Amino acid sequence: MNSTGAQPDVAMPAFGGERRVLVLSHEPAFPPTSGADLRNYRNAVAAAGFGPACLVSVLPRAGTATPPEPTIRTEALSIEGEARTASIGWWRIRAEHRISRSALARLQALIGDFKPDTVVVEGIGLFKLLRPLRPLVRQLILDMHNVESDLAYQTSHGEATRPRLAAFYASTGIRHLERKALALVDRVWVCSIEDRQKLARLFPHSVPVDVIPNGIPNAGDIPRRLPGEAATDGGFPVILFIGHLGYPPNVDAAERLAHAIVPRMRRALPGARLVLAGRDPKASVRALAQLPHVELVESPESVTPLLSGAHLSIVPLTTGGGTRIKILEAMAWGIPVIATPLAAEGLGLVEGDEVLLSATDDGLADMAVGLCLDTERRARQRERAHRAAWARFGPQAIRNAVRAGLGSNKDASDNPPSSIPPP
């Protein structure tokens, strides 16, 4: 293990030869549909620029589709309908996923076949696999999509019943798990500078922490030049909110958009309407579609028509972590983004220029109205946000970050793997 704790001196450390990278997630990362899938798949695409990459999920694969990149292999450690086997470990906290012994056996066999130089593990939910993996690979990386202990505190602190006690118990167990995880890996990846700072406060003198930002999702499907603004024949403005609609912070945001923010906007802009799009909407989100100004698009096959027809993206998140992939997607399409400070945290956007920020629903609505009534300002924000998204979160920027996060071949050879035990 690299014990110095120092970051690389240059943004793109060179390493000779190819690097074989295995990205391990809980749910299948292909085809990518949600934030976690998009990040895992995008990391594999970036890693494939340096050698063969393998996307592996604990849960069964979704369909038979294969990635378009010929150097990416997809595998699953579970088979749909197979008999349940015993799990690894006799105890796990709520933040951990169940890992079966048969899944571990398949992973060990895959390591022997694929022979990765580096394994990137998605979050502490897969903690039970870190210890078995440690002797099998040269370099073990934990990709923390969120600092989960901090996220648990945020979520629980908002509960109405005994919030401080709930927040304490929700975060303490996860923080203990994070501490143990960091002791097992060679490097950690996070989404933002803010998350790296959180880890530094929680776990000083730990392993190297690299910022691998979330990139523009589906970048290949987005026009590289700034598209023209959407037509207004379907109403103006069309406000788009895309996300996993069963995820509590997104559910709260959707409800506030439908009940508070958009109705306030409609006093000045009667044609304003809201489009909610995403998978697994909760019943409360489905009920929002009964409102005359709300449209629900459940599990869209493609978000391209939605993005090409939107005038604004309003993101009123009050809890959550990481960086918001869907904000980047909207910006890449030239859609102005209005958000809470937390929603845009970690993106480093220029307030009032590349993004508009307000902590209140009334403030978000008033900013949206002002932007809609100022054609020149709206055009200026569209252009600057579009430029920022592609420069800082486009495919080349992410490839550079992943290259730096993989480190040098010397880093990957500090822990030569032990012989692989039979499955």
N, C-alpha and C positions, 0 to 999 in steps of 0.2 A: 504493500500500500504506500502511496505517496504520503509521507508523514510530515511534510514541511508545511502544509496548509496554504502554500502560496499560489496565487493565480498565475497563469501564463503571462509572460512579459509582452507578448504581441497578440493581436486580435486573431491571427490565423496561424497557429504553430504548424510547422511542416512536419509531416510524418511520411516516411518512405514506404513504398509497397501498398498493397490493398489492406483495408480494414474490414473484417467481417463482423457485422453488428446484428444482434438479435434484440428486437423490441418486444417486451413481454407485457401484455395488458390483461385486464379481467374480461372485458367484452371485446368481441372482434372489432378490429380497427378498420376493416374493409368490408363493404363500402362505408366510407366515413359519412356520418350523419350529424353527430352532436359534437360538442366542444372537445371532449376527451378523445373521441375517435379521430377527429380532425387533427389534433395535436400528435397523437401517436402515429398516424399515417404520414403526416407531414415530416416528422422526425425520421421515419424510415426512408422516405423519398430522399431527404437530404443525405442520410447516411449511405444510401445506395450510390451516391456520387463518388464514394471512396472505396467501394467494394460491395460484395453481395450482402443483402439485408434480408432478414427474416422477420415477419410479423407473426407473433404467436399470441393466441388468446386462451385463457382458461376455459371460458364457455365455448360451446360449439360454434362453428362458423355459420355466418348468416348467408345462406345460398351458396352457389357454386362459382360466382364471379371471381375473376382473378385480377390483380392490379395490372394496369397497362404497362408499368415499368418491368421489363424482363428480368431485372436483377433483384426483384423483390419476390420472396417466397412467402406464402401464407400457410399457417398450420393452426390447429386447435388441440388442446390437451384433453378435451372432453368430446364425447360422441352423443348426439341427440338420441335419447331413449335408452341409453345403456344403464345397467343396474347400478344403483348407488353403492359406493364403497366407503370405507372409513376415511375420515378426514385426517389431515396432518395436525398433530397437537390435540390435546384433550380440552384446551381452553383458549378462547380468543375474545377480544373485546369487540364491541359493536362496529367499530371502524374497519375491522378486518373481514375479508371475504373467506368463505369456506373453500379450502383446497383439498381435493380428494387425493388419496394415495395413488390411485391410478393416474391422475393428472401429473403427479410428481414423477411417476415412473416414465410416462411419455416424455416429459421435459428432459429427464436425464438421458433418455435414448436420443432425443433430438439434439441435445448438446453434443453428444458423441458423433452424430452424423454431420451436423452443420459446422461444428468446430468454430464457434464464434470467438473473436478476440475480445469483444465487448458485449455485455448484456445490459440493456437498459430496462429497468423494472418500473412499471407505472405505480407509483405511490405506495403508501404504507398499508393500503388495503391488501397488498400481496406480501406483507411482511413475512409470513410463514415460509415463503420460498427463498428469502435472502440467505438464511443459514445453509440450506442444502446447496444453493448455487455457489456460495463463497469459495469452496475448494475446487470448483469445476471450471472457473473462468479466470482469465488474467485480469480483466477489468470489469468491475461491477458498479453500475451507476443507478442511483435512485432518482427518478424523474418525479419531483413533487409538483404536481399540477396546482396544488394549493398547499399552504402551511396549514394542515388539517386541524391542529390544535387551536390555532387562531380562528379558523373558520367555525369550529365547534363553539368557541366562546362567543363569537358574534351571533350565531344562530340562537344559542340557548339564552343569551342575555336578553333577547327580545321576548322571551316567554313571559306570560302574565303571572304564572304561579312560581313564587320563590326564585326569581330570575338569577340572583347572584349565586345561590347554591347550585342551581341547575347548570349554570355556566361553568362553575368550578369543577363539578364532577364530569361534565362533558369533555372538558379540555385536559384535565390532569392525566387521565389514563392514556389519551392520545399522545400527549407530550412525552410520557414515559416510553411509549412505543417508538416515537420519532427518535428519541435519544438512542435507543437500542439499535434502530435501523442505521443511523449515521455511523455507529461504531462498526458496522459490517461492510460498508461500501467504500469505494475509492473516491467517488465524486458524487456531487448532488447537482441536479439541474432544477432551476426554478423559472417561473415565467417573467419575473420582473425584478428590478433593483429593489423595490419595496419588500418583496418576499425574501430576497437575500439579506436585507437589513433585519427583518424579523428573525430569521434563523441565526444571524450573528448575535442578536440580543438573547435569544433563548438558549443557544448552544455555542458559546464562544470557543475558539480554538478547535473547531471541528475540521472536517475534510474540506477540500476546495469546493466552492459553490459557484457554478456557472449560470449566467442568465441566458436561457434559450427562449426568446419570446415566442408567443403564439404568432403564427404568420397568417397572411391572408388566405382564408379557405377557398378552395376551388379556384385558385388564381388562374389556371389555364382556361377557365370558362368566362373570365371577365375581360372586357375590352381594355387593352393597355392604355389607350388614349382616353381622355375624359369624355364619357358619353354626354349627349345632350340631356337636358332636364326632361323628366317624364311629362307626357301630355296631361292635360287637365280635364279631358272629357269624362274621366271616371270620378271626378270630384277633386277638390283642392283644399288643403293638402291631403295626400294619402300618407298616413303615418304607419310605418312598418315596425313590428317587433317580432323578431325571430329568436327562438330558443326552445329548450326542453321544457314543455309546458306542464310537466309533472314535478319539476324541481321547485321546491318551496320559494326561494327568492324570486324566480321567474313568475310563479303564480301570483305572488304579492304584487309584482310590477305590472302584470297584465290587468289585475283587478283595479289598481290605482289609475292606470291609463284609461280604462273603460269608464270608471265611475267618477273620476275627479279631473284628470288632466285634459282629456279630449272634450268632455262637456264644457269646460271653461273656455277652451279654444273655440268651440262652436258658437259662442256668443259673438265673437268677432268674425269668425270664418264658418258660416253655416254649412259649407260643403265638406268640412273636415271629417274624415272617417279613419277608422283604425283597422289595420289588418294584423291579426295574430297568427303566427305560423310556427308549427313545431310538432314534435311527436308526443304521444302519451299525455294529452291534456287532461287535467283533473276535471271532475264534474263541475266544479265552480267556474273553471275556464270555459267549458262547453256552454254553460249557462249565459256567459257574456255575449254569445252570438245571437241571443234573442234581442239584444239592444239594437236599435235601428242604425246606429253608426258603427257597429262592430261586425267584422267578418272574420271567421275562424277557418284557417286552412290547415287541416290535420295531416301530419306526415307528408308534406309535399314531396313529389318525386324530384322536383327541381325547384330551387328558390330563384332561379334566374328571372322568370316572368315577374315574380313579386318584387325583386330588387329593381328591375328595369322600369317598373310602374310606380315606384315610391318617390315621394318628395322629401320626406323627413324620416329619421330614425330617432325615437325618443326612448332612452334606456334609464328608467327610474329605479335602479337597484339600490337597496339599502343594506344588504348583506351579501357576502360572497368573497371569493378570493381569485388569485391568478389574474389573467387579463382577458378581456372580452373579445373572443374571436369574431363575434357577429358585428361588433363595432368596426373592426378592421374591414370586414367584408363590405359593410355599407360605405365606408370611406373610399374603398377601392372602386366602388361604383359611382363615386361622386355624390353620394347622398349625405346631406348635412346631418350631423349627429348632435343631439342635445341630451345631456346625461347628468346624473348625480356625480359628485366628485369620486365616490367609491367605484362607480361603474367604469370610469375612465382611468382609475388608478393603475399605475404601472405602464401606461402607454407613452407618457412623456409628451403629451400633446400641448400645444400652446393655447391656453384658455382665451376665448374671445376671438380667436383667429382660425384655429383648426377644429375646435370643438367649443360648444357653449355649455357651461356648467351651472347647476343650481341644486341646492340640497332640499328644496321644497317642491311640492306638486304645483303650487301656484306659480312659483318662479319658473319651473320648466314650461308650463303652459304659456306664460307671458313672453318668455324668450322665443318660443315657437311662433307665436303670433307676430312678434316683432320681426322675426326673420322672414316669415312668409310675406309680410307687407313691404319688405325692402329687397327689391329684386337685385340690386347691385351688390349688397352685402351678402346675399345668399349665393350669388355667383362666385364671389370672392372666397367664401368659406368652402364651397364645393371644390374649387380649384386647389386651394391650399391643403385641404384634408386629403384629397386624392393624391397629391404629390407626396405628402408625408407618409401615407400608407404604403405606397410602392417603394419609397426610398428606405424606410426603416423596417418594414415587415414583409417585403416582397420575397420571392423565392431565393434570390441571391443573398440577401441579408440573413435569411434563416440558415442557408447552407454554410455561410461563414461562421455563424454562431455555433452550429452543430460541430463543425470542424474544430473550433476552439474547445468546445465541450468534450470532445473525444480525447483531447490532449495529444501527446506524442506517443510513438510506439514504445518508448522507454517507460512511460507511465503504465502502459498496458502490459508490460512484461515484468513489472515489479512483483506481481503475484502470479507466478507460473501455476497453472492448474494442476491439481492432483489427478491421479488416475480416476476415471469415472466408474463408480460402483455400478454393478448390474442393476437394471430396473427391478 
